Amino acid sequence: MSKVTSEDRNAYLEKSKRFKEAVDAILLREKSILGVLEKDPNGAAYKKLILADEMLNLSSNLIVMNGISAAMLGGRNEDALNEARKALYKSVIYLEEIVTGLVDAPFSDYEDKVAEISAFDAARRYALVRKLGLAIRLVEDAYGDNTKWKWSFVELEARFAAISKNIFDLKNAVVNLDPRSPDYEATVYHLRTMKKLLMQAADRYREKYELSTNRIDDFKQAIAFLGALKRIHILVGDREEAETVKKKAEIWATKLESDHRKREDSSKKA
């Protein structure tokens, strides 16, 4: 790699200037909205939807800055990437504050939270889910495969999967799945995406358990996401799919119990 000159850095700063300005503007808007929320909590859920979206815009601008760095300086902008990753977490946290981060839980446990954003229609909910998913993928791709954050992204993806489920309007799901409903298309696509994300979260936590941590909690999380997926299948009448997921969860639970017993036996022998 050729040495980066001061001229190269100045050119990078000039090229990325407008994106840096956008980042600063977004952070100022976030601060302003949080100040309004502190004084008046009315409509907090909708304000946090705005904040969640702003954090995704923040992440996008930082990713562009990283891309400019790679193209002009021949290397990643680690500061921009780290800030983009933090922005994703902030977006997820804002959304969890609205609809919770509950995984294998009945809709009744968070129905009142979802009701607070009833005016946020199916199309916008699905658009937000797609935007968050894209932002996560762009940040992961920018880091590459050999990153120290590889396994921490499993948690981020899983929290995203839980949000995609919890922001979905389960109360009106059956009605919206009628082809005559104006929300039919968005509901179908959101449901399909949600199922995929829940299964992916389960598989990724299982992978993390097997290849990295060997922590029982990670395996339990994997099983919890299968439980969440089974609930969705049952709710929308996918009985065969629900049974398939149930069997998978039972196999995993048996494996978990077996591993736990082996560890206890090893500990006793030690």
C-alpha positions as CSV (number, residue, x, y, z in Angstrom):
1,M,0.0,0.0,0.0
2,S,1.4,3.4,-0.9
3,K,2.0,6.0,1.8
4,V,-0.9,8.3,2.4
5,T,0.2,11.9,1.9
6,S,-1.2,15.1,3.5
7,E,-2.6,15.9,0.1
8,D,-4.5,12.6,0.1
9,R,-5.9,13.3,3.5
10,N,-6.9,16.8,2.5
11,A,-8.6,15.4,-0.6
12,Y,-10.4,12.9,1.6
13,L,-11.6,15.6,4.1
14,E,-12.9,17.7,1.2
15,K,-14.7,14.7,-0.4
16,S,-16.3,13.6,2.8
17,K,-17.1,17.1,4.1
18,R,-20.8,17.1,3.2
19,F,-21.3,13.7,4.8
20,K,-19.5,14.9,8.0
21,E,-21.8,17.9,8.0
22,A,-24.8,15.6,7.6
23,V,-23.6,13.5,10.6
24,D,-23.2,16.7,12.8
25,A,-26.7,17.8,11.8
26,I,-28.3,14.5,12.6
27,L,-26.6,14.5,16.1
28,L,-27.9,18.0,16.7
29,R,-31.5,16.9,15.7
30,E,-31.2,13.9,18.0
31,K,-30.2,16.1,20.9
32,S,-33.0,18.5,20.2
33,I,-35.7,15.7,20.1
34,L,-34.3,14.1,23.3
35,G,-34.6,17.6,24.9
36,V,-38.2,17.9,23.8
37,L,-38.9,14.4,25.1
38,E,-37.4,15.2,28.5
39,K,-39.7,18.2,28.9
40,D,-42.8,16.6,27.3
41,P,-43.2,12.8,27.1
42,N,-46.4,13.0,25.1
43,G,-46.1,11.2,21.8
44,A,-42.8,9.7,22.9
45,A,-43.2,6.5,20.8
46,Y,-43.5,8.5,17.6
47,K,-40.6,10.7,18.5
48,K,-38.5,7.6,19.1
49,L,-39.5,6.3,15.7
50,I,-38.0,9.5,14.3
51,L,-34.9,9.0,16.4
52,A,-34.5,5.4,15.3
53,D,-34.7,6.5,11.6
54,E,-32.3,9.3,12.2
55,M,-29.7,6.9,13.6
56,L,-30.0,4.8,10.5
57,N,-29.4,7.9,8.4
58,L,-26.4,8.6,10.7
59,S,-25.1,5.1,10.0
60,S,-25.5,5.5,6.3
61,N,-23.5,8.7,6.2
62,L,-20.7,7.2,8.2
63,I,-20.6,4.2,5.9
64,V,-20.2,6.5,3.0
65,M,-17.3,8.2,4.8
66,N,-15.7,4.8,5.3
67,G,-16.2,4.0,1.6
68,I,-14.5,7.3,0.6
69,S,-11.6,6.5,2.9
70,A,-11.2,3.0,1.4
71,A,-11.3,4.5,-2.2
72,M,-9.0,7.5,-1.6
73,L,-6.7,6.4,1.3
74,G,-6.6,2.7,0.7
75,G,-8.0,1.7,4.1
76,R,-11.0,1.7,6.3
77,N,-12.0,4.6,8.5
78,E,-12.2,2.8,11.8
79,D,-13.7,5.7,13.6
80,A,-16.5,6.1,11.1
81,L,-17.2,2.4,11.1
82,N,-17.3,2.2,14.9
83,E,-19.6,5.2,15.1
84,A,-21.9,3.6,12.4
85,R,-22.0,0.4,14.5
86,K,-22.9,2.4,17.6
87,A,-25.6,4.3,15.6
88,L,-27.2,0.9,14.7
89,Y,-27.3,0.0,18.4
90,K,-28.9,3.3,19.3
91,S,-31.5,2.8,16.6
92,V,-32.3,-0.7,18.0
93,I,-32.5,0.7,21.5
94,Y,-34.9,3.4,20.5
95,L,-37.1,0.8,18.8
96,E,-36.9,-1.6,21.8
97,E,-38.1,1.3,24.0
98,I,-41.2,1.5,21.8
99,V,-42.2,-2.1,21.2
100,T,-39.8,-4.0,23.6
101,G,-37.1,-6.5,22.8
102,L,-39.1,-9.5,24.0
103,V,-38.4,-12.7,22.1
104,D,-40.5,-15.7,23.0
105,A,-43.5,-13.9,24.5
106,P,-47.2,-13.7,23.8
107,F,-48.4,-10.6,22.0
108,S,-50.4,-9.6,25.1
109,D,-47.2,-8.9,26.9
110,Y,-46.4,-6.0,24.6
111,E,-49.7,-5.3,22.8
112,D,-50.1,-2.0,24.7
113,K,-46.7,-0.8,23.4
114,V,-47.6,-1.6,19.8
115,A,-50.9,0.2,20.2
116,E,-49.1,3.4,20.9
117,I,-47.9,3.6,17.3
118,S,-51.2,2.5,15.7
119,A,-51.1,5.3,13.2
120,F,-47.7,4.1,11.9
121,D,-49.1,2.0,9.0
122,A,-48.0,-1.4,7.8
123,A,-46.0,0.0,4.8
124,R,-43.9,2.3,7.0
125,R,-43.3,-0.5,9.5
126,Y,-42.0,-2.8,6.8
127,A,-39.9,0.0,5.2
128,L,-38.3,0.7,8.6
129,V,-37.5,-3.0,9.1
130,R,-35.9,-3.1,5.6
131,K,-33.9,0.0,6.2
132,L,-32.5,-1.3,9.5
133,G,-31.7,-4.7,7.9
134,L,-29.9,-3.0,5.1
135,A,-27.9,-0.7,7.4
136,I,-26.8,-3.7,9.5
137,R,-25.7,-5.6,6.4
138,L,-23.7,-2.6,5.1
139,V,-21.9,-2.2,8.4
140,E,-21.1,-5.9,8.7
141,D,-19.9,-6.0,5.1
142,A,-17.7,-2.9,5.7
143,Y,-16.0,-4.7,8.6
144,G,-15.5,-7.8,6.7
145,D,-15.3,-11.4,7.9
146,N,-12.2,-11.2,10.0
147,T,-13.4,-8.7,12.5
148,K,-13.4,-8.8,16.3
149,W,-17.1,-7.8,16.2
150,K,-18.1,-11.0,14.3
151,W,-19.9,-12.6,17.1
152,S,-21.3,-9.4,18.7
153,F,-23.2,-8.9,15.4
154,V,-25.1,-12.1,16.2
155,E,-26.7,-10.2,19.1
156,L,-27.4,-7.1,17.0
157,E,-29.0,-9.2,14.3
158,A,-31.1,-11.1,16.9
159,R,-32.3,-7.9,18.5
160,F,-33.2,-6.7,15.1
161,A,-35.2,-9.9,14.5
162,A,-37.1,-9.4,17.7
163,I,-37.9,-5.8,16.8
164,S,-39.1,-6.9,13.3
165,K,-41.6,-9.2,15.1
166,N,-42.6,-6.8,17.8
167,I,-43.3,-3.8,15.5
168,F,-45.5,-6.1,13.3
169,D,-49.2,-5.5,13.8
170,L,-50.2,-8.9,15.1
171,K,-53.6,-7.7,16.3
172,N,-54.7,-7.0,12.7
173,A,-52.5,-9.6,11.0
174,V,-55.3,-11.9,9.9
175,V,-57.4,-8.9,8.5
176,N,-54.3,-7.5,6.7
177,L,-53.5,-10.8,5.2
178,D,-56.8,-10.7,3.2
179,P,-55.8,-9.8,-0.4
180,R,-58.5,-7.1,-0.4
181,S,-56.8,-5.2,2.5
182,P,-54.8,-2.1,1.5
183,D,-52.1,-3.3,3.8
184,Y,-51.9,-6.8,2.3
185,E,-48.7,-6.5,0.3
186,A,-46.7,-4.8,3.1
187,T,-48.0,-7.3,5.6
188,V,-47.1,-10.3,3.5
189,Y,-43.6,-9.1,2.9
190,H,-43.1,-8.1,6.5
191,L,-44.3,-11.4,7.7
192,R,-42.0,-13.3,5.3
193,T,-39.0,-11.2,6.4
194,M,-39.8,-11.6,10.1
195,K,-40.0,-15.4,9.8
196,K,-36.6,-15.4,8.0
197,L,-35.0,-13.2,10.6
198,L,-36.2,-15.2,13.5
199,M,-34.9,-18.4,12.1
200,Q,-31.6,-16.7,11.2
201,A,-31.3,-15.4,14.7
202,A,-31.9,-18.9,16.1
203,D,-29.3,-20.5,13.7
204,R,-26.7,-17.7,14.4
205,Y,-27.0,-18.1,18.2
206,R,-26.6,-21.8,17.8
207,E,-23.5,-21.2,15.6
208,K,-22.1,-18.8,18.2
209,Y,-22.6,-21.4,20.9
210,E,-20.9,-24.2,18.9
211,L,-18.0,-22.2,17.4
212,S,-17.3,-19.5,19.9
213,T,-18.7,-19.1,23.4
214,N,-20.0,-22.6,24.3
215,R,-22.2,-20.6,26.7
216,I,-25.5,-22.2,27.7
217,D,-27.2,-18.8,27.5
218,D,-26.4,-18.5,23.8
219,F,-28.0,-21.9,23.1
220,K,-31.1,-20.9,25.2
221,Q,-31.4,-17.7,23.2
222,A,-31.3,-19.8,20.0
223,I,-34.2,-21.9,21.3
224,A,-36.1,-18.8,22.4
225,F,-36.1,-17.5,18.9
226,L,-37.4,-20.8,17.6
227,G,-40.2,-20.4,20.2
228,A,-41.0,-16.9,18.9
229,L,-41.1,-18.2,15.3
230,K,-43.4,-21.0,16.3
231,R,-45.8,-18.5,17.9
232,I,-46.0,-16.5,14.7
233,H,-46.7,-19.6,12.6
234,I,-49.5,-20.6,15.0
235,L,-51.0,-17.1,15.0
236,V,-51.2,-16.9,11.2
237,G,-52.4,-20.5,10.9
238,D,-49.2,-22.1,9.5
239,R,-49.7,-25.4,11.4
240,E,-47.2,-27.5,9.5
241,E,-44.5,-24.9,9.8
242,A,-45.2,-24.5,13.5
243,E,-44.8,-28.3,14.0
244,T,-41.5,-28.3,12.1
245,V,-40.1,-25.5,14.2
246,K,-41.4,-27.2,17.4
247,K,-39.6,-30.4,16.5
248,K,-36.4,-28.4,15.8
249,A,-36.7,-26.7,19.2
250,E,-37.2,-30.0,20.9
251,I,-34.1,-31.5,19.3
252,W,-32.1,-28.4,20.3
253,A,-33.4,-28.5,23.9
254,T,-32.4,-32.2,24.1
255,K,-28.9,-31.3,22.9
256,L,-28.7,-28.4,25.4
257,E,-29.7,-30.7,28.3
258,S,-27.1,-33.3,27.2
259,D,-24.4,-30.7,27.0
260,H,-25.3,-29.3,30.4
261,R,-25.2,-32.8,31.9
262,K,-21.8,-33.5,30.4
263,R,-20.4,-30.3,31.9
264,E,-21.8,-31.1,35.3
265,D,-20.2,-34.5,35.1
266,S,-16.9,-33.1,34.0
267,S,-17.0,-30.6,36.9
268,K,-17.7,-33.3,39.4
269,K,-14.8,-35.4,38.1
270,A,-12.5,-32.4,38.2
